[in-house]
């Protein structure tokens, strides 16, 4: 996070209902999966809220 946004501030944890975390894309830049969230009525994604 510091590399992309050095002045960030952590606000809180948060959740997104109706979505799930997936790694359905590939980055040739670093040779691995890229995270994404996709709709899934029965799921919830947890994460952090930054400012």
Secondary structure, DSSP 8 states (H G I E B T S, - for coil): -TTT-TT--EEEEEEEEEEEEEEEEEETTTTEEEEEEEEEEEEEEEEEEE-
